[in-house]
Amino acid sequence: MSYDITIQGNEKHSLHTDLELLKAFIAEMPNMIINGYRGFVYAESDQYWMEIDLDFVNEEGDSILCGEGSEQNKVNCIHSHIPYAFMSEEKAHKYFAVCSYIARYLQWYVYDEQSGQIID
């Protein structure tokens, strides 16, 4: 079980960005670890852990990628997952700050899957 945060350009997932440019941007952020071909982990000491998946989804939000062998070089949705063991009210602001930083770079928004709210 995890606390889930989504970064997207719009509800229909019609906006996208270049995968390699986004990977280069995220890789320069503090405390980011590459996690596979289309992913990262934000890890700070043993207190914070958030997996970040760079995805390409259809209008319903279902992934339509096949991994590293895929010719798809676009991202239209970023899924972040925080195991509940690493989440608390005190820690939430840091996770949302990381997601907001990425969203601002893309001129997208952050969506809290649990509350159904867009986060500023």
Chimera marker file (.cmm) of the C-alpha trace (Angstrom):
<marker_set name="trace">
<marker id="1" x="0.000" y="0.000" z="0.000" r="1" g="1" b="0" radius="0.5"/>
<marker id="2" x="1.216" y="3.462" z="-0.810" r="1" g="1" b="0" radius="0.5"/>
<marker id="3" x="0.280" y="7.114" z="-0.821" r="1" g="1" b="0" radius="0.5"/>
<marker id="4" x="-0.011" y="8.118" z="-4.476" r="1" g="1" b="0" radius="0.5"/>
<marker id="5" x="0.607" y="11.466" z="-6.148" r="1" g="1" b="0" radius="0.5"/>
<marker id="6" x="0.210" y="12.136" z="-9.877" r="1" g="1" b="0" radius="0.5"/>
<marker id="7" x="1.782" y="14.879" z="-11.988" r="1" g="1" b="0" radius="0.5"/>
<marker id="8" x="0.011" y="15.560" z="-15.283" r="1" g="1" b="0" radius="0.5"/>
<marker id="9" x="-0.647" y="18.312" z="-17.786" r="1" g="1" b="0" radius="0.5"/>
<marker id="10" x="-4.411" y="17.804" z="-18.062" r="1" g="1" b="0" radius="0.5"/>
<marker id="11" x="-7.124" y="15.263" z="-17.281" r="1" g="1" b="0" radius="0.5"/>
<marker id="12" x="-7.067" y="13.681" z="-20.744" r="1" g="1" b="0" radius="0.5"/>
<marker id="13" x="-3.278" y="13.220" z="-20.708" r="1" g="1" b="0" radius="0.5"/>
<marker id="14" x="-2.983" y="14.973" z="-24.070" r="1" g="1" b="0" radius="0.5"/>
<marker id="15" x="0.114" y="16.986" z="-23.067" r="1" g="1" b="0" radius="0.5"/>
<marker id="16" x="3.490" y="15.278" z="-23.094" r="1" g="1" b="0" radius="0.5"/>
<marker id="17" x="7.188" y="15.961" z="-22.706" r="1" g="1" b="0" radius="0.5"/>
<marker id="18" x="10.384" y="14.353" z="-23.953" r="1" g="1" b="0" radius="0.5"/>
<marker id="19" x="11.501" y="11.407" z="-21.813" r="1" g="1" b="0" radius="0.5"/>
<marker id="20" x="15.245" y="12.070" z="-22.007" r="1" g="1" b="0" radius="0.5"/>
<marker id="21" x="14.951" y="15.779" z="-21.197" r="1" g="1" b="0" radius="0.5"/>
<marker id="22" x="12.762" y="15.009" z="-18.189" r="1" g="1" b="0" radius="0.5"/>
<marker id="23" x="15.126" y="12.277" z="-16.989" r="1" g="1" b="0" radius="0.5"/>
<marker id="24" x="18.061" y="14.698" z="-17.206" r="1" g="1" b="0" radius="0.5"/>
<marker id="25" x="16.153" y="17.311" z="-15.193" r="1" g="1" b="0" radius="0.5"/>
<marker id="26" x="15.099" y="14.894" z="-12.450" r="1" g="1" b="0" radius="0.5"/>
<marker id="27" x="18.558" y="13.295" z="-12.253" r="1" g="1" b="0" radius="0.5"/>
<marker id="28" x="19.996" y="16.683" z="-11.238" r="1" g="1" b="0" radius="0.5"/>
<marker id="29" x="17.624" y="17.036" z="-8.285" r="1" g="1" b="0" radius="0.5"/>
<marker id="30" x="18.994" y="16.334" z="-4.791" r="1" g="1" b="0" radius="0.5"/>
<marker id="31" x="18.462" y="12.860" z="-3.328" r="1" g="1" b="0" radius="0.5"/>
<marker id="32" x="17.339" y="11.292" z="-6.632" r="1" g="1" b="0" radius="0.5"/>
<marker id="33" x="18.424" y="7.775" z="-7.542" r="1" g="1" b="0" radius="0.5"/>
<marker id="34" x="17.860" y="6.258" z="-10.989" r="1" g="1" b="0" radius="0.5"/>
<marker id="35" x="15.455" y="3.328" z="-10.682" r="1" g="1" b="0" radius="0.5"/>
<marker id="36" x="15.172" y="1.525" z="-14.007" r="1" g="1" b="0" radius="0.5"/>
<marker id="37" x="14.782" y="2.988" z="-17.470" r="1" g="1" b="0" radius="0.5"/>
<marker id="38" x="11.768" y="5.214" z="-16.708" r="1" g="1" b="0" radius="0.5"/>
<marker id="39" x="11.979" y="5.719" z="-12.976" r="1" g="1" b="0" radius="0.5"/>
<marker id="40" x="13.616" y="7.366" z="-10.003" r="1" g="1" b="0" radius="0.5"/>
<marker id="41" x="13.560" y="7.074" z="-6.249" r="1" g="1" b="0" radius="0.5"/>
<marker id="42" x="13.631" y="10.110" z="-4.001" r="1" g="1" b="0" radius="0.5"/>
<marker id="43" x="15.449" y="8.900" z="-0.877" r="1" g="1" b="0" radius="0.5"/>
<marker id="44" x="16.706" y="11.027" z="1.981" r="1" g="1" b="0" radius="0.5"/>
<marker id="45" x="18.406" y="9.275" z="4.897" r="1" g="1" b="0" radius="0.5"/>
<marker id="46" x="16.204" y="6.439" z="6.093" r="1" g="1" b="0" radius="0.5"/>
<marker id="47" x="13.215" y="8.745" z="6.604" r="1" g="1" b="0" radius="0.5"/>
<marker id="48" x="11.985" y="9.480" z="3.068" r="1" g="1" b="0" radius="0.5"/>
<marker id="49" x="11.282" y="7.138" z="0.152" r="1" g="1" b="0" radius="0.5"/>
<marker id="50" x="9.219" y="7.938" z="-2.947" r="1" g="1" b="0" radius="0.5"/>
<marker id="51" x="9.227" y="5.997" z="-6.204" r="1" g="1" b="0" radius="0.5"/>
<marker id="52" x="8.690" y="8.113" z="-9.308" r="1" g="1" b="0" radius="0.5"/>
<marker id="53" x="7.518" y="6.476" z="-12.550" r="1" g="1" b="0" radius="0.5"/>
<marker id="54" x="7.677" y="8.373" z="-15.849" r="1" g="1" b="0" radius="0.5"/>
<marker id="55" x="4.744" y="6.982" z="-17.767" r="1" g="1" b="0" radius="0.5"/>
<marker id="56" x="2.811" y="7.326" z="-20.990" r="1" g="1" b="0" radius="0.5"/>
<marker id="57" x="-0.892" y="6.633" z="-20.523" r="1" g="1" b="0" radius="0.5"/>
<marker id="58" x="-4.110" y="6.645" z="-22.537" r="1" g="1" b="0" radius="0.5"/>
<marker id="59" x="-7.072" y="8.958" z="-21.813" r="1" g="1" b="0" radius="0.5"/>
<marker id="60" x="-8.270" y="6.636" z="-19.040" r="1" g="1" b="0" radius="0.5"/>
<marker id="61" x="-4.870" y="6.766" z="-17.331" r="1" g="1" b="0" radius="0.5"/>
<marker id="62" x="-3.825" y="3.214" z="-18.215" r="1" g="1" b="0" radius="0.5"/>
<marker id="63" x="-0.151" y="2.737" z="-19.073" r="1" g="1" b="0" radius="0.5"/>
<marker id="64" x="0.511" y="1.925" z="-22.717" r="1" g="1" b="0" radius="0.5"/>
<marker id="65" x="4.273" y="1.413" z="-22.460" r="1" g="1" b="0" radius="0.5"/>
<marker id="66" x="6.245" y="-1.793" z="-22.713" r="1" g="1" b="0" radius="0.5"/>
<marker id="67" x="9.396" y="-0.751" z="-20.828" r="1" g="1" b="0" radius="0.5"/>
<marker id="68" x="12.934" y="-0.191" z="-21.999" r="1" g="1" b="0" radius="0.5"/>
<marker id="69" x="12.436" y="-1.737" z="-25.432" r="1" g="1" b="0" radius="0.5"/>
<marker id="70" x="9.587" y="0.626" z="-26.182" r="1" g="1" b="0" radius="0.5"/>
<marker id="71" x="10.096" y="3.187" z="-28.908" r="1" g="1" b="0" radius="0.5"/>
<marker id="72" x="7.970" y="5.598" z="-26.903" r="1" g="1" b="0" radius="0.5"/>
<marker id="73" x="10.121" y="8.583" z="-25.911" r="1" g="1" b="0" radius="0.5"/>
<marker id="74" x="7.348" y="10.651" z="-24.367" r="1" g="1" b="0" radius="0.5"/>
<marker id="75" x="5.962" y="11.153" z="-20.865" r="1" g="1" b="0" radius="0.5"/>
<marker id="76" x="2.430" y="12.402" z="-20.237" r="1" g="1" b="0" radius="0.5"/>
<marker id="77" x="1.952" y="11.265" z="-16.646" r="1" g="1" b="0" radius="0.5"/>
<marker id="78" x="4.230" y="10.885" z="-13.637" r="1" g="1" b="0" radius="0.5"/>
<marker id="79" x="3.152" y="8.529" z="-10.870" r="1" g="1" b="0" radius="0.5"/>
<marker id="80" x="4.732" y="8.876" z="-7.431" r="1" g="1" b="0" radius="0.5"/>
<marker id="81" x="4.292" y="6.213" z="-4.761" r="1" g="1" b="0" radius="0.5"/>
<marker id="82" x="5.213" y="6.646" z="-1.100" r="1" g="1" b="0" radius="0.5"/>
<marker id="83" x="5.026" y="3.530" z="1.089" r="1" g="1" b="0" radius="0.5"/>
<marker id="84" x="2.849" y="4.331" z="4.111" r="1" g="1" b="0" radius="0.5"/>
<marker id="85" x="5.774" y="3.453" z="6.406" r="1" g="1" b="0" radius="0.5"/>
<marker id="86" x="7.530" y="6.558" z="5.008" r="1" g="1" b="0" radius="0.5"/>
<marker id="87" x="4.508" y="8.888" z="5.045" r="1" g="1" b="0" radius="0.5"/>
<marker id="88" x="3.190" y="11.137" z="7.803" r="1" g="1" b="0" radius="0.5"/>
<marker id="89" x="1.638" y="14.589" z="8.056" r="1" g="1" b="0" radius="0.5"/>
<marker id="90" x="5.047" y="15.964" z="9.025" r="1" g="1" b="0" radius="0.5"/>
<marker id="91" x="6.755" y="14.390" z="5.993" r="1" g="1" b="0" radius="0.5"/>
<marker id="92" x="4.047" y="15.094" z="3.414" r="1" g="1" b="0" radius="0.5"/>
<marker id="93" x="5.233" y="18.645" z="2.674" r="1" g="1" b="0" radius="0.5"/>
<marker id="94" x="8.626" y="17.403" z="1.477" r="1" g="1" b="0" radius="0.5"/>
<marker id="95" x="7.122" y="14.874" z="-0.938" r="1" g="1" b="0" radius="0.5"/>
<marker id="96" x="4.685" y="17.442" z="-2.303" r="1" g="1" b="0" radius="0.5"/>
<marker id="97" x="7.558" y="19.934" z="-2.692" r="1" g="1" b="0" radius="0.5"/>
<marker id="98" x="9.507" y="17.445" z="-4.833" r="1" g="1" b="0" radius="0.5"/>
<marker id="99" x="6.451" y="16.734" z="-6.998" r="1" g="1" b="0" radius="0.5"/>
<marker id="100" x="5.603" y="20.438" z="-7.272" r="1" g="1" b="0" radius="0.5"/>
<marker id="101" x="9.152" y="21.229" z="-8.398" r="1" g="1" b="0" radius="0.5"/>
<marker id="102" x="8.838" y="18.727" z="-11.249" r="1" g="1" b="0" radius="0.5"/>
<marker id="103" x="5.335" y="19.971" z="-12.114" r="1" g="1" b="0" radius="0.5"/>
<marker id="104" x="6.492" y="23.603" z="-12.276" r="1" g="1" b="0" radius="0.5"/>
<marker id="105" x="9.309" y="22.619" z="-14.639" r="1" g="1" b="0" radius="0.5"/>
<marker id="106" x="6.754" y="20.984" z="-16.942" r="1" g="1" b="0" radius="0.5"/>
<marker id="107" x="4.050" y="23.615" z="-16.346" r="1" g="1" b="0" radius="0.5"/>
<marker id="108" x="1.789" y="20.771" z="-15.212" r="1" g="1" b="0" radius="0.5"/>
<marker id="109" x="-0.017" y="20.227" z="-11.899" r="1" g="1" b="0" radius="0.5"/>
<marker id="110" x="0.163" y="17.880" z="-8.898" r="1" g="1" b="0" radius="0.5"/>
<marker id="111" x="-2.855" y="15.732" z="-8.068" r="1" g="1" b="0" radius="0.5"/>
<marker id="112" x="-3.278" y="14.030" z="-4.690" r="1" g="1" b="0" radius="0.5"/>
<marker id="113" x="-4.894" y="10.675" z="-5.499" r="1" g="1" b="0" radius="0.5"/>
<marker id="114" x="-6.125" y="10.156" z="-1.933" r="1" g="1" b="0" radius="0.5"/>
<marker id="115" x="-7.925" y="13.466" z="-1.459" r="1" g="1" b="0" radius="0.5"/>
<marker id="116" x="-8.839" y="14.028" z="-5.109" r="1" g="1" b="0" radius="0.5"/>
<marker id="117" x="-7.386" y="17.538" z="-4.830" r="1" g="1" b="0" radius="0.5"/>
<marker id="118" x="-5.022" y="19.482" z="-7.047" r="1" g="1" b="0" radius="0.5"/>
<marker id="119" x="-2.091" y="20.637" z="-4.914" r="1" g="1" b="0" radius="0.5"/>
<marker id="120" x="-0.650" y="24.126" z="-5.438" r="1" g="1" b="0" radius="0.5"/>
<link id1="1" id2="2" r="1" g="1" b="0" radius="0.2"/>
<link id1="2" id2="3" r="1" g="1" b="0" radius="0.2"/>
<link id1="3" id2="4" r="1" g="1" b="0" radius="0.2"/>
<link id1="4" id2="5" r="1" g="1" b="0" radius="0.2"/>
<link id1="5" id2="6" r="1" g="1" b="0" radius="0.2"/>
<link id1="6" id2="7" r="1" g="1" b="0" radius="0.2"/>
<link id1="7" id2="8" r="1" g="1" b="0" radius="0.2"/>
<link id1="8" id2="9" r="1" g="1" b="0" radius="0.2"/>
<link id1="9" id2="10" r="1" g="1" b="0" radius="0.2"/>
<link id1="10" id2="11" r="1" g="1" b="0" radius="0.2"/>
<link id1="11" id2="12" r="1" g="1" b="0" radius="0.2"/>
<link id1="12" id2="13" r="1" g="1" b="0" radius="0.2"/>
<link id1="13" id2="14" r="1" g="1" b="0" radius="0.2"/>
<link id1="14" id2="15" r="1" g="1" b="0" radius="0.2"/>
<link id1="15" id2="16" r="1" g="1" b="0" radius="0.2"/>
<link id1="16" id2="17" r="1" g="1" b="0" radius="0.2"/>
<link id1="17" id2="18" r="1" g="1" b="0" radius="0.2"/>
<link id1="18" id2="19" r="1" g="1" b="0" radius="0.2"/>
<link id1="19" id2="20" r="1" g="1" b="0" radius="0.2"/>
<link id1="20" id2="21" r="1" g="1" b="0" radius="0.2"/>
<link id1="21" id2="22" r="1" g="1" b="0" radius="0.2"/>
<link id1="22" id2="23" r="1" g="1" b="0" radius="0.2"/>
<link id1="23" id2="24" r="1" g="1" b="0" radius="0.2"/>
<link id1="24" id2="25" r="1" g="1" b="0" radius="0.2"/>
<link id1="25" id2="26" r="1" g="1" b="0" radius="0.2"/>
<link id1="26" id2="27" r="1" g="1" b="0" radius="0.2"/>
<link id1="27" id2="28" r="1" g="1" b="0" radius="0.2"/>
<link id1="28" id2="29" r="1" g="1" b="0" radius="0.2"/>
<link id1="29" id2="30" r="1" g="1" b="0" radius="0.2"/>
<link id1="30" id2="31" r="1" g="1" b="0" radius="0.2"/>
<link id1="31" id2="32" r="1" g="1" b="0" radius="0.2"/>
<link id1="32" id2="33" r="1" g="1" b="0" radius="0.2"/>
<link id1="33" id2="34" r="1" g="1" b="0" radius="0.2"/>
<link id1="34" id2="35" r="1" g="1" b="0" radius="0.2"/>
<link id1="35" id2="36" r="1" g="1" b="0" radius="0.2"/>
<link id1="36" id2="37" r="1" g="1" b="0" radius="0.2"/>
<link id1="37" id2="38" r="1" g="1" b="0" radius="0.2"/>
<link id1="38" id2="39" r="1" g="1" b="0" radius="0.2"/>
<link id1="39" id2="40" r="1" g="1" b="0" radius="0.2"/>
<link id1="40" id2="41" r="1" g="1" b="0" radius="0.2"/>
<link id1="41" id2="42" r="1" g="1" b="0" radius="0.2"/>
<link id1="42" id2="43" r="1" g="1" b="0" radius="0.2"/>
<link id1="43" id2="44" r="1" g="1" b="0" radius="0.2"/>
<link id1="44" id2="45" r="1" g="1" b="0" radius="0.2"/>
<link id1="45" id2="46" r="1" g="1" b="0" radius="0.2"/>
<link id1="46" id2="47" r="1" g="1" b="0" radius="0.2"/>
<link id1="47" id2="48" r="1" g="1" b="0" radius="0.2"/>
<link id1="48" id2="49" r="1" g="1" b="0" radius="0.2"/>
<link id1="49" id2="50" r="1" g="1" b="0" radius="0.2"/>
<link id1="50" id2="51" r="1" g="1" b="0" radius="0.2"/>
<link id1="51" id2="52" r="1" g="1" b="0" radius="0.2"/>
<link id1="52" id2="53" r="1" g="1" b="0" radius="0.2"/>
<link id1="53" id2="54" r="1" g="1" b="0" radius="0.2"/>
<link id1="54" id2="55" r="1" g="1" b="0" radius="0.2"/>
<link id1="55" id2="56" r="1" g="1" b="0" radius="0.2"/>
<link id1="56" id2="57" r="1" g="1" b="0" radius="0.2"/>
<link id1="57" id2="58" r="1" g="1" b="0" radius="0.2"/>
<link id1="58" id2="59" r="1" g="1" b="0" radius="0.2"/>
<link id1="59" id2="60" r="1" g="1" b="0" radius="0.2"/>
<link id1="60" id2="61" r="1" g="1" b="0" radius="0.2"/>
<link id1="61" id2="62" r="1" g="1" b="0" radius="0.2"/>
<link id1="62" id2="63" r="1" g="1" b="0" radius="0.2"/>
<link id1="63" id2="64" r="1" g="1" b="0" radius="0.2"/>
<link id1="64" id2="65" r="1" g="1" b="0" radius="0.2"/>
<link id1="65" id2="66" r="1" g="1" b="0" radius="0.2"/>
<link id1="66" id2="67" r="1" g="1" b="0" radius="0.2"/>
<link id1="67" id2="68" r="1" g="1" b="0" radius="0.2"/>
<link id1="68" id2="69" r="1" g="1" b="0" radius="0.2"/>
<link id1="69" id2="70" r="1" g="1" b="0" radius="0.2"/>
<link id1="70" id2="71" r="1" g="1" b="0" radius="0.2"/>
<link id1="71" id2="72" r="1" g="1" b="0" radius="0.2"/>
<link id1="72" id2="73" r="1" g="1" b="0" radius="0.2"/>
<link id1="73" id2="74" r="1" g="1" b="0" radius="0.2"/>
<link id1="74" id2="75" r="1" g="1" b="0" radius="0.2"/>
<link id1="75" id2="76" r="1" g="1" b="0" radius="0.2"/>
<link id1="76" id2="77" r="1" g="1" b="0" radius="0.2"/>
<link id1="77" id2="78" r="1" g="1" b="0" radius="0.2"/>
<link id1="78" id2="79" r="1" g="1" b="0" radius="0.2"/>
<link id1="79" id2="80" r="1" g="1" b="0" radius="0.2"/>
<link id1="80" id2="81" r="1" g="1" b="0" radius="0.2"/>
<link id1="81" id2="82" r="1" g="1" b="0" radius="0.2"/>
<link id1="82" id2="83" r="1" g="1" b="0" radius="0.2"/>
<link id1="83" id2="84" r="1" g="1" b="0" radius="0.2"/>
<link id1="84" id2="85" r="1" g="1" b="0" radius="0.2"/>
<link id1="85" id2="86" r="1" g="1" b="0" radius="0.2"/>
<link id1="86" id2="87" r="1" g="1" b="0" radius="0.2"/>
<link id1="87" id2="88" r="1" g="1" b="0" radius="0.2"/>
<link id1="88" id2="89" r="1" g="1" b="0" radius="0.2"/>
<link id1="89" id2="90" r="1" g="1" b="0" radius="0.2"/>
<link id1="90" id2="91" r="1" g="1" b="0" radius="0.2"/>
<link id1="91" id2="92" r="1" g="1" b="0" radius="0.2"/>
<link id1="92" id2="93" r="1" g="1" b="0" radius="0.2"/>
<link id1="93" id2="94" r="1" g="1" b="0" radius="0.2"/>
<link id1="94" id2="95" r="1" g="1" b="0" radius="0.2"/>
<link id1="95" id2="96" r="1" g="1" b="0" radius="0.2"/>
<link id1="96" id2="97" r="1" g="1" b="0" radius="0.2"/>
<link id1="97" id2="98" r="1" g="1" b="0" radius="0.2"/>
<link id1="98" id2="99" r="1" g="1" b="0" radius="0.2"/>
<link id1="99" id2="100" r="1" g="1" b="0" radius="0.2"/>
<link id1="100" id2="101" r="1" g="1" b="0" radius="0.2"/>
<link id1="101" id2="102" r="1" g="1" b="0" radius="0.2"/>
<link id1="102" id2="103" r="1" g="1" b="0" radius="0.2"/>
<link id1="103" id2="104" r="1" g="1" b="0" radius="0.2"/>
<link id1="104" id2="105" r="1" g="1" b="0" radius="0.2"/>
<link id1="105" id2="106" r="1" g="1" b="0" radius="0.2"/>
<link id1="106" id2="107" r="1" g="1" b="0" radius="0.2"/>
<link id1="107" id2="108" r="1" g="1" b="0" radius="0.2"/>
<link id1="108" id2="109" r="1" g="1" b="0" radius="0.2"/>
<link id1="109" id2="110" r="1" g="1" b="0" radius="0.2"/>
<link id1="110" id2="111" r="1" g="1" b="0" radius="0.2"/>
<link id1="111" id2="112" r="1" g="1" b="0" radius="0.2"/>
<link id1="112" id2="113" r="1" g="1" b="0" radius="0.2"/>
<link id1="113" id2="114" r="1" g="1" b="0" radius="0.2"/>
<link id1="114" id2="115" r="1" g="1" b="0" radius="0.2"/>
<link id1="115" id2="116" r="1" g="1" b="0" radius="0.2"/>
<link id1="116" id2="117" r="1" g="1" b="0" radius="0.2"/>
<link id1="117" id2="118" r="1" g="1" b="0" radius="0.2"/>
<link id1="118" id2="119" r="1" g="1" b="0" radius="0.2"/>
<link id1="119" id2="120" r="1" g="1" b="0" radius="0.2"/>
</marker_set>
